[in-house]
Amino acid sequence: MKAASFAYERPPDFKAALALMTKVEGSSKIIAGGQSLGPMLNLRLVEPNLIIDIAGLSELKQAERSGDELVIGACITHGDIEDGRIPDVTRGAMQRVAGAIAYRAVRNRGTIGGSLCTRRDRRSRPRSRHGAVGTLGLCQGLPQAG
Ligand SMILES: Cc1cc2nc3c(=O)[nH]c(=O)nc-3n(C[C@H](O)[C@H](O)[C@H](O)COP(=O)(O)OP(=O)(O)OC[C@H]3O[C@@H](n4cnc5c(N)ncnc54)[C@H](O)[C@@H]3O)c2cc1C
């Protein structure tokens, strides 16, 4: 099966993404890495009118360390953590955990935000391997319309 037809937008910045979400008629879905949403679309478990692609938003790719806290942007990928592209407050634990998720192609695209929000979609408690170090990071998510 293939996805039902939908409109697609790639906003240039975070503000434009929020504006799109408030203006949309019908339902919308954010797509980040597409690792979970792609199959859900193909199986027609979700049929949004509009897909808003946030993967290119630089505001969501920031990771900032403040003391022993780390704030991780929603579009940081598992691969970013595995490769040490963000600060570490865990003396290597985060890298090891990230590197154990799925396989490299998934880690290249799959994001922290998508991972947490997929758990929300399934209405279950976060159980991802990142969940084990979840208290060390915050995810800046976007509200969903529809
Ligand atoms: C084969 C395979 C094996 C996997 N194994 C593991 C594993 O061992 N451990 C693990 O933790 N994960 C695993 N995953 C999941 C992986 O971690 C993905 O990162 C995750 O499924 C979704 O991330 P994504 O960026 O691709 O999200 P997407 O597929 O783009 O989106 C998923 C959902 O989150 C919503 N969303 C995405 N970003 C945001 C945001 N910023 N704000 C609000 N809503 C948002 C979307 O609308 C959608 O509903 C696996 C996935 C696959 C395909």
Backbone and ligand atoms as CSV (ligand in chain L), in Angstrom:
chain,resi,resn,atom,element,x,y,z
A,1,MET,N,N,0.842,-1.187,0.000
A,1,MET,CA,C,0.000,0.000,0.000
A,1,MET,C,C,0.891,1.256,0.000
A,2,LYS,N,N,0.401,2.305,-0.584
A,2,LYS,CA,C,1.141,3.573,-0.581
A,2,LYS,C,C,0.313,4.644,0.128
A,3,ALA,N,N,1.003,5.712,0.493
A,3,ALA,CA,C,0.343,6.785,1.237
A,3,ALA,C,C,-0.774,7.427,0.412
A,4,ALA,N,N,-1.812,7.878,1.096
A,4,ALA,CA,C,-2.832,8.696,0.452
A,4,ALA,C,C,-2.191,10.040,0.086
A,5,SER,N,N,-2.763,10.739,-0.864
A,5,SER,CA,C,-2.128,11.999,-1.288
A,5,SER,C,C,-2.201,13.049,-0.170
A,6,PHE,N,N,-1.173,13.868,-0.127
A,6,PHE,CA,C,-1.109,14.948,0.872
A,6,PHE,C,C,-0.304,16.096,0.292
A,7,ALA,N,N,-0.539,17.277,0.853
A,7,ALA,CA,C,0.284,18.436,0.485
A,7,ALA,C,C,1.552,18.398,1.331
A,8,TYR,N,N,2.627,18.998,0.805
A,8,TYR,CA,C,3.926,18.951,1.497
A,8,TYR,C,C,4.523,20.351,1.553
A,9,GLU,N,N,4.960,20.743,2.732
A,9,GLU,CA,C,5.609,22.060,2.880
A,9,GLU,C,C,6.907,21.885,3.652
A,10,ARG,N,N,7.920,22.628,3.225
A,10,ARG,CA,C,9.188,22.639,3.963
A,10,ARG,C,C,9.471,24.077,4.394
A,11,PRO,N,N,8.995,24.474,5.593
A,11,PRO,CA,C,9.149,25.871,6.011
A,11,PRO,C,C,10.612,26.245,6.197
A,12,PRO,N,N,10.955,27.531,5.968
A,12,PRO,CA,C,12.354,27.941,6.069
A,12,PRO,C,C,12.841,28.096,7.506
A,13,ASP,N,N,11.918,28.346,8.429
A,13,ASP,CA,C,12.337,28.504,9.825
A,13,ASP,C,C,11.204,28.068,10.755
A,14,PHE,N,N,11.539,28.071,12.053
A,14,PHE,CA,C,10.617,27.585,13.088
A,14,PHE,C,C,9.314,28.388,13.103
A,15,LYS,N,N,9.474,29.729,12.973
A,15,LYS,CA,C,8.298,30.601,13.000
A,15,LYS,C,C,7.344,30.247,11.852
A,16,ALA,N,N,7.913,30.036,10.670
A,16,ALA,CA,C,7.090,29.690,9.506
A,16,ALA,C,C,6.414,28.334,9.712
A,17,ALA,N,N,7.097,27.425,10.381
A,17,ALA,CA,C,6.503,26.102,10.655
A,17,ALA,C,C,5.279,26.256,11.557
A,18,LEU,N,N,5.426,27.070,12.598
A,18,LEU,CA,C,4.294,27.292,13.502
A,18,LEU,C,C,3.132,27.961,12.773
A,19,ALA,N,N,3.473,28.927,11.908
A,19,ALA,CA,C,2.427,29.631,11.154
A,19,ALA,C,C,1.665,28.652,10.262
A,20,LEU,N,N,2.388,27.750,9.605
A,20,LEU,CA,C,1.737,26.757,8.747
A,20,LEU,C,C,0.762,25.901,9.540
A,21,MET,N,N,1.194,25.515,10.745
A,21,MET,CA,C,0.366,24.633,11.560
A,21,MET,C,C,-0.921,25.297,12.023
A,22,THR,N,N,-0.849,26.604,12.238
A,22,THR,CA,C,-2.065,27.283,12.703
A,22,THR,C,C,-3.002,27.588,11.534
A,23,LYS,N,N,-2.430,27.676,10.314
A,23,LYS,CA,C,-3.266,28.061,9.161
A,23,LYS,C,C,-3.907,26.864,8.459
A,24,VAL,N,N,-3.368,25.663,8.690
A,24,VAL,CA,C,-3.781,24.515,7.879
A,24,VAL,C,C,-5.270,24.215,8.031
A,25,GLU,N,N,-5.885,23.883,6.875
A,25,GLU,CA,C,-7.274,23.422,6.914
A,25,GLU,C,C,-7.238,21.907,6.910
A,26,GLY,N,N,-7.913,21.273,7.821
A,26,GLY,CA,C,-7.844,19.816,7.946
A,26,GLY,C,C,-6.700,19.432,8.862
A,27,SER,N,N,-6.198,18.218,8.691
A,27,SER,CA,C,-5.175,17.711,9.613
A,27,SER,C,C,-3.783,17.921,9.049
A,28,SER,N,N,-2.817,18.022,9.953
A,28,SER,CA,C,-1.417,18.131,9.523
A,28,SER,C,C,-0.567,17.215,10.377
A,29,LYS,N,N,0.593,16.860,9.825
A,29,LYS,CA,C,1.563,16.057,10.567
A,29,LYS,C,C,2.941,16.628,10.301
A,30,ILE,N,N,3.716,16.706,11.366
A,30,ILE,CA,C,5.126,17.062,11.217
A,30,ILE,C,C,5.877,15.822,10.766
A,31,ILE,N,N,6.858,16.017,9.884
A,31,ILE,CA,C,7.797,14.928,9.596
A,31,ILE,C,C,9.196,15.424,9.925
A,32,ALA,N,N,9.955,14.591,10.635
A,32,ALA,CA,C,11.345,14.942,10.969
A,32,ALA,C,C,12.241,13.986,10.185
A,33,GLY,N,N,12.577,12.846,10.761
A,33,GLY,CA,C,13.390,11.863,10.029
A,33,GLY,C,C,12.568,10.941,9.152
A,34,GLY,N,N,11.277,10.844,9.424
A,34,GLY,CA,C,10.383,10.001,8.620
A,34,GLY,C,C,10.524,8.507,8.866
A,35,GLN,N,N,11.313,8.116,9.834
A,35,GLN,CA,C,11.569,6.683,10.049
A,35,GLN,C,C,10.348,5.948,10.595
A,36,SER,N,N,9.529,6.643,11.350
A,36,SER,CA,C,8.287,6.041,11.850
A,36,SER,C,C,7.085,6.538,11.059
A,37,LEU,N,N,7.095,7.823,10.720
A,37,LEU,CA,C,5.933,8.380,10.016
A,37,LEU,C,C,5.807,7.806,8.599
A,38,GLY,N,N,6.926,7.572,7.947
A,38,GLY,CA,C,6.893,7.022,6.579
A,38,GLY,C,C,6.067,5.743,6.509
A,39,PRO,N,N,6.413,4.735,7.326
A,39,PRO,CA,C,5.602,3.506,7.314
A,39,PRO,C,C,4.155,3.745,7.736
A,40,MET,N,N,3.937,4.663,8.700
A,40,MET,CA,C,2.552,4.921,9.135
A,40,MET,C,C,1.734,5.512,7.992
A,41,LEU,N,N,2.384,6.373,7.176
A,41,LEU,CA,C,1.696,6.943,6.013
A,41,LEU,C,C,1.401,5.850,4.990
A,42,ASN,N,N,2.410,5.013,4.732
A,42,ASN,CA,C,2.234,3.978,3.717
A,42,ASN,C,C,1.150,2.973,4.097
A,43,LEU,N,N,1.040,2.708,5.392
A,43,LEU,CA,C,-0.001,1.780,5.859
A,43,LEU,C,C,-1.346,2.487,6.048
A,44,ARG,N,N,-1.333,3.791,5.783
A,44,ARG,CA,C,-2.532,4.630,5.934
A,44,ARG,C,C,-3.091,4.595,7.362
A,45,LEU,N,N,-2.167,4.462,8.308
A,45,LEU,CA,C,-2.573,4.588,9.711
A,45,LEU,C,C,-2.813,6.051,10.040
A,46,VAL,N,N,-2.144,6.934,9.315
A,46,VAL,CA,C,-2.404,8.372,9.396
A,46,VAL,C,C,-2.584,8.899,7.971
A,47,GLU,N,N,-3.522,9.794,7.788
A,47,GLU,CA,C,-3.783,10.367,6.456
A,47,GLU,C,C,-3.947,11.874,6.592
A,48,PRO,N,N,-2.847,12.570,6.864
A,48,PRO,CA,C,-2.946,14.025,7.042
A,48,PRO,C,C,-3.171,14.731,5.700
A,49,ASN,N,N,-3.777,15.910,5.769
A,49,ASN,CA,C,-3.921,16.726,4.559
A,49,ASN,C,C,-2.599,17.368,4.192
A,50,LEU,N,N,-1.813,17.683,5.237
A,50,LEU,CA,C,-0.550,18.407,5.008
A,50,LEU,C,C,0.573,17.786,5.838
A,51,ILE,N,N,1.733,17.625,5.204
A,51,ILE,CA,C,2.949,17.206,5.913
A,51,ILE,C,C,3.868,18.424,5.994
A,52,ILE,N,N,4.335,18.718,7.191
A,52,ILE,CA,C,5.251,19.846,7.398
A,52,ILE,C,C,6.619,19.277,7.747
A,53,ASP,N,N,7.571,19.483,6.856
A,53,ASP,CA,C,8.903,18.892,7.019
A,53,ASP,C,C,9.801,19.845,7.823
A,54,ILE,N,N,10.185,19.401,9.038
A,54,ILE,CA,C,10.996,20.264,9.905
A,54,ILE,C,C,12.466,19.851,9.932
A,55,ALA,N,N,12.822,18.869,9.117
A,55,ALA,CA,C,14.183,18.321,9.198
A,55,ALA,C,C,15.267,19.366,8.936
A,56,GLY,N,N,14.935,20.402,8.158
A,56,GLY,CA,C,15.963,21.396,7.810
A,56,GLY,C,C,16.016,22.597,8.746
A,57,LEU,N,N,15.235,22.597,9.809
A,57,LEU,CA,C,15.170,23.791,10.672
A,57,LEU,C,C,16.379,23.860,11.606
A,58,SER,N,N,17.239,24.831,11.360
A,58,SER,CA,C,18.479,24.911,12.142
A,58,SER,C,C,18.210,25.166,13.626
A,59,GLU,N,N,17.092,25.875,13.917
A,59,GLU,CA,C,16.764,26.153,15.339
A,59,GLU,C,C,16.581,24.862,16.131
A,60,LEU,N,N,16.166,23.792,15.445
A,60,LEU,CA,C,15.892,22.532,16.144
A,60,LEU,C,C,17.085,21.584,16.096
A,61,LYS,N,N,18.194,22.091,15.591
A,61,LYS,CA,C,19.390,21.235,15.531
A,61,LYS,C,C,20.455,21.702,16.510
A,62,GLN,N,N,20.054,22.554,17.449
A,62,GLN,CA,C,21.007,23.066,18.437
A,62,GLN,C,C,21.045,22.145,19.645
A,63,ALA,N,N,22.212,22.045,20.229
A,63,ALA,CA,C,22.346,21.350,21.511
A,63,ALA,C,C,23.201,22.237,22.398
A,64,GLU,N,N,22.678,22.524,23.579
A,64,GLU,CA,C,23.358,23.492,24.438
A,64,GLU,C,C,23.576,22.908,25.820
A,65,ARG,N,N,24.809,23.032,26.283
A,65,ARG,CA,C,25.131,22.547,27.617
A,65,ARG,C,C,25.147,23.719,28.597
A,66,SER,N,N,24.528,23.515,29.746
A,66,SER,CA,C,24.547,24.533,30.783
A,66,SER,C,C,24.808,23.802,32.101
A,67,GLY,N,N,26.028,23.921,32.592
A,67,GLY,CA,C,26.397,23.159,33.787
A,67,GLY,C,C,26.324,21.672,33.490
A,68,ASP,N,N,25.585,20.944,34.306
A,68,ASP,CA,C,25.452,19.501,34.043
A,68,ASP,C,C,24.121,19.176,33.362
A,69,GLU,N,N,23.511,20.216,32.739
A,69,GLU,CA,C,22.287,19.976,31.974
A,69,GLU,C,C,22.577,20.114,30.486
A,70,LEU,N,N,21.836,19.345,29.702
A,70,LEU,CA,C,21.996,19.406,28.256
A,70,LEU,C,C,20.620,19.547,27.625
A,71,VAL,N,N,20.448,20.600,26.819
A,71,VAL,CA,C,19.180,20.797,26.105
A,71,VAL,C,C,19.406,20.380,24.658
A,72,ILE,N,N,18.640,19.397,24.224
A,72,ILE,CA,C,18.847,18.822,22.893
A,72,ILE,C,C,17.693,19.216,21.987
A,73,GLY,N,N,17.986,19.841,20.862
A,73,GLY,CA,C,16.953,20.221,19.892
A,73,GLY,C,C,16.266,18.999,19.309
A,74,ALA,N,N,14.997,19.187,18.942
A,74,ALA,CA,C,14.177,18.064,18.500
A,74,ALA,C,C,14.733,17.375,17.253
A,75,CYS,N,N,15.461,18.103,16.402
A,75,CYS,CA,C,15.947,17.500,15.153
A,75,CYS,C,C,17.390,16.992,15.238
A,76,ILE,N,N,17.917,16.903,16.428
A,76,ILE,CA,C,19.201,16.200,16.600
A,76,ILE,C,C,18.954,14.716,16.327
A,77,THR,N,N,19.796,14.124,15.507
A,77,THR,CA,C,19.590,12.708,15.173
A,77,THR,C,C,20.379,11.798,16.122
A,78,HIS,N,N,19.992,10.542,16.123
A,78,HIS,CA,C,20.743,9.548,16.901
A,78,HIS,C,C,22.202,9.514,16.406
A,79,GLY,N,N,22.362,9.672,15.077
A,79,GLY,CA,C,23.710,9.683,14.499
A,79,GLY,C,C,24.549,10.854,14.999
A,80,ASP,N,N,23.910,12.034,15.188
A,80,ASP,CA,C,24.639,13.196,15.730
A,80,ASP,C,C,25.220,12.858,17.102
A,81,ILE,N,N,24.426,12.173,17.909
A,81,ILE,CA,C,24.890,11.819,19.263
A,81,ILE,C,C,25.960,10.735,19.175
A,82,GLU,N,N,25.695,9.738,18.361
A,82,GLU,CA,C,26.654,8.636,18.201
A,82,GLU,C,C,28.030,9.156,17.768
A,83,ASP,N,N,28.010,10.143,16.872
A,83,ASP,CA,C,29.270,10.654,16.317
A,83,ASP,C,C,29.907,11.738,17.183
A,84,GLY,N,N,29.281,12.049,18.327
A,84,GLY,CA,C,29.860,13.041,19.238
A,84,GLY,C,C,29.751,14.469,18.728
A,85,ARG,N,N,28.742,14.762,17.896
A,85,ARG,CA,C,28.590,16.129,17.376
A,85,ARG,C,C,27.883,17.053,18.362
A,86,ILE,N,N,27.387,16.499,19.456
A,86,ILE,CA,C,26.799,17.367,20.486
A,86,ILE,C,C,27.545,17.145,21.803
A,87,PRO,N,N,27.478,18.155,22.700
A,87,PRO,CA,C,28.203,18.000,23.964
A,87,PRO,C,C,27.690,16.786,24.743
A,88,ASP,N,N,28.553,16.218,25.508
A,88,ASP,CA,C,28.186,15.024,26.276
A,88,ASP,C,C,28.277,15.336,27.768
A,89,VAL,N,N,27.247,14.958,28.511
A,89,VAL,CA,C,27.309,15.128,29.976
A,89,VAL,C,C,27.326,13.762,30.656
A,90,THR,N,N,27.558,12.738,29.858
A,90,THR,CA,C,27.423,11.376,30.405
A,90,THR,C,C,28.705,10.550,30.294
A,91,ARG,N,N,29.792,11.206,29.983
A,91,ARG,CA,C,31.082,10.503,29.838
A,91,ARG,C,C,30.977,9.307,28.875
A,92,GLY,N,N,30.324,9.549,27.735
A,92,GLY,CA,C,30.296,8.540,26.669
A,92,GLY,C,C,29.075,7.646,26.656
A,93,ALA,N,N,28.260,7.684,27.717
A,93,ALA,CA,C,27.090,6.783,27.770
A,93,ALA,C,C,26.102,7.091,26.646
A,94,MET,N,N,25.857,8.400,26.403
A,94,MET,CA,C,24.890,8.751,25.360
A,94,MET,C,C,25.332,8.237,23.998
A,95,GLN,N,N,26.618,8.368,23.709
A,95,GLN,CA,C,27.127,7.883,22.422
A,95,GLN,C,C,26.899,6.379,22.283
A,96,ARG,N,N,27.187,5.663,23.342
A,96,ARG,CA,C,27.028,4.205,23.286
A,96,ARG,C,C,25.561,3.833,23.115
A,97,VAL,N,N,24.669,4.519,23.833
A,97,VAL,CA,C,23.230,4.227,23.733
A,97,VAL,C,C,22.736,4.543,22.325
A,98,ALA,N,N,23.106,5.733,21.830
A,98,ALA,CA,C,22.637,6.127,20.490
A,98,ALA,C,C,23.119,5.126,19.438
A,99,GLY,N,N,24.341,4.677,19.586
A,99,GLY,CA,C,24.912,3.752,18.602
A,99,GLY,C,C,24.269,2.374,18.608
A,100,ALA,N,N,23.475,2.104,19.649
A,100,ALA,CA,C,22.822,0.788,19.745
A,100,ALA,C,C,21.400,0.814,19.188
A,101,ILE,N,N,20.944,1.987,18.741
A,101,ILE,CA,C,19.571,2.087,18.210
A,101,ILE,C,C,19.540,1.632,16.754
A,102,ALA,N,N,18.692,0.705,16.469
A,102,ALA,CA,C,18.432,0.241,15.100
A,102,ALA,C,C,19.744,0.030,14.326
A,103,TYR,N,N,19.810,0.548,13.111
A,103,TYR,CA,C,21.021,0.463,12.298
A,103,TYR,C,C,21.320,1.857,11.748
A,104,ARG,N,N,22.497,2.014,11.143
A,104,ARG,CA,C,23.013,3.353,10.841
A,104,ARG,C,C,22.056,4.190,9.964
A,105,ALA,N,N,21.414,3.572,9.005
A,105,ALA,CA,C,20.530,4.354,8.127
A,105,ALA,C,C,19.398,4.990,8.943
A,106,VAL,N,N,18.860,4.253,9.911
A,106,VAL,CA,C,17.807,4.800,10.783
A,106,VAL,C,C,18.394,5.894,11.656
A,107,ARG,N,N,19.603,5.658,12.169
A,107,ARG,CA,C,20.215,6.646,13.072
A,107,ARG,C,C,20.592,7.932,12.335
A,108,ASN,N,N,20.874,7.829,11.055
A,108,ASN,CA,C,21.206,9.019,10.257
A,108,ASN,C,C,20.014,9.959,10.151
A,109,ARG,N,N,18.804,9.426,10.132
A,109,ARG,CA,C,17.614,10.242,9.896
A,109,ARG,C,C,16.749,10.402,11.149
A,110,GLY,N,N,16.662,9.377,11.960
A,110,GLY,CA,C,15.769,9.392,13.127
A,110,GLY,C,C,16.201,10.445,14.143
A,111,THR,N,N,15.235,11.193,14.666
A,111,THR,CA,C,15.533,12.313,15.560
A,111,THR,C,C,15.038,12.029,16.984
A,112,ILE,N,N,15.601,12.807,17.903
A,112,ILE,CA,C,15.157,12.720,19.299
A,112,ILE,C,C,13.682,13.119,19.401
A,113,GLY,N,N,13.317,14.212,18.751
A,113,GLY,CA,C,11.924,14.672,18.809
A,113,GLY,C,C,10.973,13.625,18.257
A,114,GLY,N,N,11.326,13.067,17.104
A,114,GLY,CA,C,10.475,12.043,16.486
A,114,GLY,C,C,10.356,10.817,17.363
A,115,SER,N,N,11.455,10.457,17.988
A,115,SER,CA,C,11.467,9.288,18.851
A,115,SER,C,C,10.508,9.489,20.030
A,116,LEU,N,N,10.591,10.639,20.679
A,116,LEU,CA,C,9.715,10.907,21.823
A,116,LEU,C,C,8.263,11.026,21.388
A,117,CYS,N,N,8.032,11.684,20.241
A,117,CYS,CA,C,6.653,11.901,19.812
A,117,CYS,C,C,6.020,10.637,19.266
A,118,THR,N,N,6.820,9.735,18.728
A,118,THR,CA,C,6.271,8.447,18.301
A,118,THR,C,C,5.749,7.708,19.520
A,119,ARG,N,N,6.487,7.781,20.623
A,119,ARG,CA,C,6.017,7.131,21.852
A,119,ARG,C,C,4.694,7.752,22.277
A,120,ARG,N,N,4.584,9.082,22.113
A,120,ARG,CA,C,3.338,9.744,22.481
A,120,ARG,C,C,2.201,9.257,21.587
A,121,ASP,N,N,2.502,9.120,20.274
A,121,ASP,CA,C,1.480,8.629,19.339
A,121,ASP,C,C,0.940,7.276,19.781
A,122,ARG,N,N,1.853,6.451,20.295
A,122,ARG,CA,C,1.422,5.097,20.693
A,122,ARG,C,C,0.785,5.089,22.076
A,123,ARG,N,N,0.671,6.273,22.685
A,123,ARG,CA,C,0.061,6.401,24.000
A,123,ARG,C,C,0.702,5.485,25.030
A,124,SER,N,N,1.997,5.311,24.915
A,124,SER,CA,C,2.687,4.494,25.913
A,124,SER,C,C,3.739,5.342,26.602
A,125,ARG,N,N,4.241,4.860,27.699
A,125,ARG,CA,C,5.314,5.575,28.379
A,125,ARG,C,C,6.572,5.477,27.528
A,126,PRO,N,N,7.427,6.502,27.563
A,126,PRO,CA,C,8.660,6.415,26.789
A,126,PRO,C,C,9.484,5.205,27.220
A,127,ARG,N,N,9.818,4.358,26.260
A,127,ARG,CA,C,10.604,3.189,26.608
A,127,ARG,C,C,11.835,3.057,25.722
A,128,SER,N,N,12.114,4.107,24.943
A,128,SER,CA,C,13.242,4.005,24.039
A,128,SER,C,C,14.531,3.894,24.828
A,129,ARG,N,N,15.564,3.490,24.128
A,129,ARG,CA,C,16.846,3.391,24.816
A,129,ARG,C,C,17.316,4.767,25.257
A,130,HIS,N,N,16.896,5.814,24.492
A,130,HIS,CA,C,17.222,7.161,24.944
A,130,HIS,C,C,16.507,7.471,26.238
A,131,GLY,N,N,15.335,6.802,26.438
A,131,GLY,CA,C,14.581,7.047,27.654
A,131,GLY,C,C,15.428,6.802,28.890
A,132,ALA,N,N,16.372,5.892,28.778
A,132,ALA,CA,C,17.229,5.559,29.912
A,132,ALA,C,C,18.073,6.750,30.340
A,133,VAL,N,N,18.356,7.638,29.384
A,133,VAL,CA,C,19.127,8.833,29.723
A,133,VAL,C,C,18.264,10.076,29.514
A,134,GLY,N,N,16.941,9.859,29.493
A,134,GLY,CA,C,15.998,10.926,29.165
A,134,GLY,C,C,16.094,12.122,30.094
A,135,THR,N,N,16.442,11.903,31.356
A,135,THR,CA,C,16.485,13.028,32.274
A,135,THR,C,C,17.647,13.954,31.963
A,136,LEU,N,N,18.528,13.534,31.093
A,136,LEU,CA,C,19.678,14.366,30.757
A,136,LEU,C,C,19.388,15.298,29.592
A,137,GLY,N,N,18.293,15.082,28.905
A,137,GLY,CA,C,18.021,15.898,27.728
A,137,GLY,C,C,16.591,16.392,27.684
A,138,LEU,N,N,16.381,17.513,27.054
A,138,LEU,CA,C,15.038,18.020,26.823
A,138,LEU,C,C,14.800,18.049,25.333
A,139,CYS,N,N,13.570,17.823,24.932
A,139,CYS,CA,C,13.230,17.843,23.519
A,139,CYS,C,C,12.309,19.003,23.248
A,140,GLN,N,N,12.692,19.853,22.328
A,140,GLN,CA,C,11.815,20.955,21.952
A,140,GLN,C,C,10.886,20.452,20.863
A,141,GLY,N,N,9.657,20.163,21.209
A,141,GLY,CA,C,8.717,19.624,20.232
A,141,GLY,C,C,7.795,20.706,19.720
A,142,LEU,N,N,7.123,20.414,18.649
A,142,LEU,CA,C,6.128,21.322,18.098
A,142,LEU,C,C,4.748,20.763,18.407
A,143,PRO,N,N,3.775,21.628,18.667
A,143,PRO,CA,C,2.425,21.111,18.852
A,143,PRO,C,C,1.903,20.531,17.543
A,144,GLN,N,N,1.003,19.605,17.603
A,144,GLN,CA,C,0.433,18.997,16.397
A,144,GLN,C,C,-0.963,19.547,16.160
A,145,ALA,N,N,-1.277,19.811,14.903
A,145,ALA,CA,C,-2.635,20.235,14.560
A,145,ALA,C,C,-3.396,19.053,13.981
A,146,GLY,N,N,-4.690,18.979,14.253
A,146,GLY,CA,C,-5.538,17.943,13.656
A,146,GLY,C,C,-5.426,16.598,14.295
L,1,LIG,C1,C,13.938,-0.408,11.872
L,1,LIG,C2,C,13.835,0.564,13.011
L,1,LIG,C3,C,14.395,0.226,14.234
L,1,LIG,C4,C,14.312,1.136,15.325
L,1,LIG,N1,N,14.896,0.797,16.525
L,1,LIG,C5,C,14.850,1.660,17.565
L,1,LIG,C6,C,15.453,1.371,18.834
L,1,LIG,O1,O,16.063,0.310,19.022
L,1,LIG,N2,N,15.340,2.305,19.844
L,1,LIG,C7,C,14.698,3.500,19.656
L,1,LIG,O2,O,14.626,4.314,20.579
L,1,LIG,N3,N,14.134,3.805,18.466
L,1,LIG,C8,C,14.186,2.924,17.427
L,1,LIG,N4,N,13.596,3.259,16.221
L,1,LIG,C9,C,12.888,4.555,16.070
L,1,LIG,C10,C,13.872,5.655,15.719
L,1,LIG,O3,O,14.415,6.015,16.972
L,1,LIG,C11,C,13.249,6.927,15.070
L,1,LIG,O4,O,14.007,7.994,15.411
L,1,LIG,C12,C,11.900,7.281,15.536
L,1,LIG,O5,O,11.051,6.228,15.176
L,1,LIG,C13,C,11.233,8.508,14.869
L,1,LIG,O6,O,12.087,9.528,14.597
L,1,LIG,P1,P,11.884,10.377,13.249
L,1,LIG,O7,O,12.686,11.595,13.387
L,1,LIG,O8,O,12.121,9.506,12.072
L,1,LIG,O9,O,10.323,10.781,13.361
L,1,LIG,P2,P,9.204,10.846,12.218
L,1,LIG,O10,O,8.996,9.474,11.652
L,1,LIG,O11,O,9.474,11.936,11.271
L,1,LIG,O12,O,7.939,11.240,13.133
L,1,LIG,C14,C,7.418,10.333,14.087
L,1,LIG,C15,C,6.218,10.991,14.812
L,1,LIG,O13,O,6.675,12.069,15.624
L,1,LIG,C16,C,6.093,13.314,15.193
L,1,LIG,N5,N,7.162,14.307,15.317
L,1,LIG,C17,C,8.421,14.219,14.803
L,1,LIG,N6,N,9.176,15.254,15.227
L,1,LIG,C18,C,8.356,16.027,16.006
L,1,LIG,C19,C,8.552,17.239,16.738
L,1,LIG,N7,N,9.723,17.884,16.759
L,1,LIG,N8,N,7.507,17.750,17.448
L,1,LIG,C20,C,6.307,17.114,17.441
L,1,LIG,N9,N,6.064,15.953,16.771
L,1,LIG,C21,C,7.084,15.421,16.063
L,1,LIG,C22,C,5.596,13.059,13.776
L,1,LIG,O14,O,4.515,13.885,13.438
L,1,LIG,C23,C,5.186,11.605,13.865
L,1,LIG,O15,O,3.923,11.488,14.449
L,1,LIG,C24,C,13.654,2.388,15.147
L,1,LIG,C25,C,13.097,2.729,13.897
L,1,LIG,C26,C,13.175,1.836,12.836
L,1,LIG,C27,C,12.584,2.232,11.503
